[in-house]
Amino acid sequence: MNKTSFPALLGLSLALGACSLTPEYQRPELPVAAAWPAGAAYVQDGPDSPAATDLEWREFFSDAKLQKIIQQALDGNRDLRLAALDVERAQGMYGIQRGALFPSFTADGGKTEQRRSADLNQPGQSRTATQYSASLGFAAWEIDFFGRIRSLSEQALEEYLATDEGRRGARIALLGQVARTYFTLAADRESLALARSTLDSQQAAYALIEKRFSVGTVSELDLKQARIPVDTARADVARYTQIAAQDLNALVLLAGGPIPEEWLPAGLDAAGALRDVAAGVSSEALLLRPDVMAAEHRLKAAYASIGAARAALFPRISLTGSLGTASDELSRLFANGTSTWLFAPQFALPIFDTRLWAALRVSKTDREIALTQYEKAIQTAFREVADALAVRGTIDEQLAAQESLTATVADAHRLAMKRYDSGIDSYLVVLDAQRSLFNAQQALVNLRLARLAAKIQLYAALGGGAE
């Protein structure tokens, strides 16, 4: 075979390898409504609200302290680092699989010397005979006539792309987790401050009643009843001290290291605000979410797996080739057309191999599994957005009602104290008013936190914060 035959064979094999038995992929229809839910629980987007994907995370999270913590988390969070390493590994696996499309060459060279007898030598001829040799070859290179290797390469590529989308999804999830934990810490520190303030006021009230008891103006029952809110407030202080400490521990874990105290919020008022984002009209915005895109890449990978399984039912042709030459002078090693290609074709014909047919059935089942997972990812994303929109549409009214309720309960507590001081009511009425006031104040803190959490959920559910 002449020198130009191998390049021609390589080009022919690559051209034939373009044939594929992979089913044609068509994106499935959305398994959800085309538009977001409407009704009493939902409101229209604000006229100046940007799309979540158009709003960089530093624009959405405007609090400078929170920005520092998020940046530390992006640099040091171990889960995000593992996601990046998974992408690097998937990229390497794709490179390995794609490399199977091309032959792997090996090269070898040598030099031999032979000492001749003086009796056999011509006059003036060197007694040392030198021989140079070189070879170039490849082993078991499969010519991809039916696209088996190419389908496996496409499968590996889609798996790599899915892994990369998983990394982007992990980044969005991390942003949301850090922000929610930050605001939860702010809310629990505010609740702790409220519990301490309540304890101080209850201790002051108890001291006053204790003095009245000592002079006989109130009964022992009143004294014991006044002790109840003091001990309750002490327990609340201890409980919120624990909760705030655990919140900080969670935030440190997410951030990947210690956080300076000056970066931490004292309460929700000091925690900054969040931008409003628009959900748009069409639910097709979900197709840009990293988790949905990852599920679609895995669905495409399942299609490619079917192509590889189908191609495995056809014959395989592999080649082993070598190019060798020898010369007594290094400068003439490849001269004068002395090199020669030698090929050894190998054929593998699968006949009645039930395992290959079973593998094809498995690959088709895997496609149905991937399709179901893709549809479920979209449905889950739709619900996350819808839930966040429902909170957005109702939370302001809840907050207004709770603020009014808290003010009313505070007035009721003040009046109950006056009636008790006047001897009209027992201290049980004061106890009930105190308990109602603390619960109303706590519910107000929780609603303010829920409002922030819903904004974070909507931003993340619409794919905001991805690279």
Order of alpha helices (4+ residues) and beta strands (2+ residues): alpha-alpha-alpha-alpha-beta-beta-alpha-alpha-alpha-beta-beta-alpha-alpha
